[in-house]
């Protein structure tokens, strides 16, 4: 056999060899310690100081009675490159284990290599369905370290753009959840309405996604001419369409059979897991950072925190549908009360000079050059800034050593935390419900594997 042929055979052997994610993978029961088996079926969620009880776990079931299969990683059915390993008894899920890491991008470490000026461009790509909110938590953290005040107009612009982004994210969820249940109509309608918001984003920031619009000190640009009319049309159209979605889905018998009473979680279990967002509020816990720990101007607007009762798939659907209406309500108040003034801080430490001055003043040119090459220096310290994303608490933790780049940066991504509820939600459900459960958790793998 010639040398090239040998090398080809070695490559083929490597490609066909069994791959393993090691301890992340779901192992056969006979090879799984009791404590790990308890963790996989969810009994590790202990309320208060209750000890782990081995009697809570079915150890007697033989391995030859069950089957372990892979679901994913295949986008879009698992809503990203998420792999779920399932142990099945017939079509009933006994154990489920998420396996992540297929999309790992190292954005937090990348953020430590970029200046604070460049940072918003990085974080906006984590949760790509709510980029404005990613940029907001990062910018608020940097501003807290700098000790600068954001102009009032910039505060209200940020709030309005965040709520528009929340609506667009929930519309994508409505669309994809409908498709997961076989409703192709909802897929079409959800993306149709979202297009109104993306068109406005493009008109305002120049981009439809990954806007890099919210930056330390304010926003990148003022609202465009005629923005009031655009926002009014968005609010009127989407609010009316939510009642069409309600009529299309809420009372539909097949939809209700797939959602009502499926994958419930209690408030105690949700709190023990640390989940947030619609997943927590579906259990009846009214935890929403916009209300419980107000930021921007949320304490100056009227809106309701939507909660459920049973913590099942249907509650999570109803919460997101009604949150769209509440976001429209907040946006209308922004429309009426938008103040005049600057859209970004005039602190020369963080704000570049007006473009017209660059060609007239050497000092302005030097200032502009240094700001976009070296960046601005942030006082030493550490800060955690949290906001309410469509999926829950999105927090940015930054440690500064006094330089122009973060010494350490960590993002508290709600999708990553909420994902750990999947084994608990899927236990005892049918295999056909597995995709629906993943959908109602609404994970975005870009921020899980950040």
Secondary structure as the mmCIF struct_conf table of DSSP 4:
data_model
#
loop_
_struct_conf.conf_type_id
_struct_conf.id
_struct_conf.beg_label_comp_id
_struct_conf.beg_label_asym_id
_struct_conf.beg_label_seq_id
_struct_conf.end_label_comp_id
_struct_conf.end_label_asym_id
_struct_conf.end_label_seq_id
HELX_RH_AL_P HELX_RH_AL_P1 UNK A 3 UNK A 16
BEND BEND1 UNK A 17 UNK A 17
HELX_LH_PP_P HELX_LH_PP_P1 UNK A 18 UNK A 19
HELX_RH_3T_P HELX_RH_3T_P1 UNK A 22 UNK A 24
BEND BEND2 UNK A 25 UNK A 25
HELX_LH_PP_P HELX_LH_PP_P2 UNK A 26 UNK A 28
HELX_RH_3T_P HELX_RH_3T_P2 UNK A 29 UNK A 31
BEND BEND3 UNK A 32 UNK A 32
HELX_RH_AL_P HELX_RH_AL_P2 UNK A 34 UNK A 40
TURN_TY1_P TURN_TY1_P1 UNK A 41 UNK A 44
BEND BEND4 UNK A 47 UNK A 47
TURN_TY1_P TURN_TY1_P2 UNK A 48 UNK A 49
HELX_LH_PP_P HELX_LH_PP_P3 UNK A 50 UNK A 52
HELX_RH_3T_P HELX_RH_3T_P3 UNK A 54 UNK A 56
BEND BEND5 UNK A 57 UNK A 57
BEND BEND6 UNK A 61 UNK A 61
HELX_RH_3T_P HELX_RH_3T_P4 UNK A 63 UNK A 65
STRN STRN1 UNK A 67 UNK A 71
BEND BEND7 UNK A 73 UNK A 73
TURN_TY1_P TURN_TY1_P3 UNK A 75 UNK A 78
BEND BEND8 UNK A 79 UNK A 81
STRN STRN2 UNK A 83 UNK A 89
TURN_TY1_P TURN_TY1_P4 UNK A 90 UNK A 91
STRN STRN3 UNK A 92 UNK A 99
TURN_TY1_P TURN_TY1_P5 UNK A 102 UNK A 103
HELX_RH_AL_P HELX_RH_AL_P3 UNK A 107 UNK A 111
TURN_TY1_P TURN_TY1_P6 UNK A 112 UNK A 113
BEND BEND9 UNK A 114 UNK A 114
STRN STRN4 UNK A 115 UNK A 115
HELX_RH_AL_P HELX_RH_AL_P4 UNK A 116 UNK A 123
TURN_TY1_P TURN_TY1_P7 UNK A 124 UNK A 125
BEND BEND10 UNK A 126 UNK A 127
TURN_TY1_P TURN_TY1_P8 UNK A 128 UNK A 129
BEND BEND11 UNK A 130 UNK A 130
HELX_RH_AL_P HELX_RH_AL_P5 UNK A 131 UNK A 146
TURN_TY1_P TURN_TY1_P9 UNK A 147 UNK A 147
HELX_LH_PP_P HELX_LH_PP_P4 UNK A 149 UNK A 151
HELX_RH_AL_P HELX_RH_AL_P6 UNK A 152 UNK A 180
TURN_TY1_P TURN_TY1_P10 UNK A 181 UNK A 182
HELX_RH_AL_P HELX_RH_AL_P7 UNK A 184 UNK A 205
BEND BEND12 UNK A 206 UNK A 206
BEND BEND13 UNK A 208 UNK A 210
STRN STRN5 UNK A 214 UNK A 215
TURN_TY1_P TURN_TY1_P11 UNK A 216 UNK A 217
STRN STRN6 UNK A 218 UNK A 219
BEND BEND14 UNK A 220 UNK A 221
HELX_LH_PP_P HELX_LH_PP_P5 UNK A 222 UNK A 224
TURN_TY1_P TURN_TY1_P12 UNK A 225 UNK A 226
HELX_RH_AL_P HELX_RH_AL_P8 UNK A 227 UNK A 245
HELX_RH_PI_P HELX_RH_PI_P1 UNK A 246 UNK A 250
TURN_TY1_P TURN_TY1_P13 UNK A 251 UNK A 251
HELX_RH_AL_P HELX_RH_AL_P9 UNK A 253 UNK A 259
TURN_TY1_P TURN_TY1_P14 UNK A 260 UNK A 261
BEND BEND15 UNK A 262 UNK A 263
HELX_RH_AL_P HELX_RH_AL_P10 UNK A 267 UNK A 273
TURN_TY1_P TURN_TY1_P15 UNK A 274 UNK A 274
TURN_TY1_P TURN_TY1_P16 UNK A 277 UNK A 277
HELX_RH_AL_P HELX_RH_AL_P11 UNK A 278 UNK A 281
TURN_TY1_P TURN_TY1_P17 UNK A 282 UNK A 284
HELX_RH_AL_P HELX_RH_AL_P12 UNK A 289 UNK A 292
TURN_TY1_P TURN_TY1_P18 UNK A 293 UNK A 293
TURN_TY1_P TURN_TY1_P19 UNK A 296 UNK A 297
HELX_RH_3T_P HELX_RH_3T_P5 UNK A 298 UNK A 300
BEND BEND16 UNK A 301 UNK A 301
BEND BEND17 UNK A 309 UNK A 310
BEND BEND18 UNK A 312 UNK A 312
HELX_RH_AL_P HELX_RH_AL_P13 UNK A 313 UNK A 337
HELX_LH_PP_P HELX_LH_PP_P6 UNK A 338 UNK A 340
BEND BEND19 UNK A 341 UNK A 341
BEND BEND20 UNK A 343 UNK A 343
STRN STRN7 UNK A 344 UNK A 344
TURN_TY1_P TURN_TY1_P20 UNK A 348 UNK A 350
BEND BEND21 UNK A 351 UNK A 351
HELX_LH_PP_P HELX_LH_PP_P7 UNK A 352 UNK A 354
HELX_RH_AL_P HELX_RH_AL_P14 UNK A 355 UNK A 358
TURN_TY1_P TURN_TY1_P21 UNK A 359 UNK A 360
HELX_RH_AL_P HELX_RH_AL_P15 UNK A 362 UNK A 373
TURN_TY1_P TURN_TY1_P22 UNK A 374 UNK A 374
BEND BEND22 UNK A 380 UNK A 380
STRN STRN8 UNK A 381 UNK A 389
TURN_TY1_P TURN_TY1_P23 UNK A 390 UNK A 391
STRN STRN9 UNK A 392 UNK A 400
BEND BEND23 UNK A 402 UNK A 404
STRN STRN10 UNK A 405 UNK A 405
BEND BEND24 UNK A 407 UNK A 407
STRN STRN11 UNK A 408 UNK A 412
HELX_RH_AL_P HELX_RH_AL_P16 UNK A 414 UNK A 418
HELX_RH_3T_P HELX_RH_3T_P6 UNK A 419 UNK A 421
HELX_RH_AL_P HELX_RH_AL_P17 UNK A 422 UNK A 426
TURN_TY1_P TURN_TY1_P24 UNK A 427 UNK A 428
STRN STRN12 UNK A 430 UNK A 430
HELX_RH_3T_P HELX_RH_3T_P7 UNK A 431 UNK A 433
HELX_RH_AL_P HELX_RH_AL_P18 UNK A 434 UNK A 441
TURN_TY1_P TURN_TY1_P25 UNK A 442 UNK A 442
HELX_RH_AL_P HELX_RH_AL_P19 UNK A 445 UNK A 448
TURN_TY1_P TURN_TY1_P26 UNK A 449 UNK A 449
#
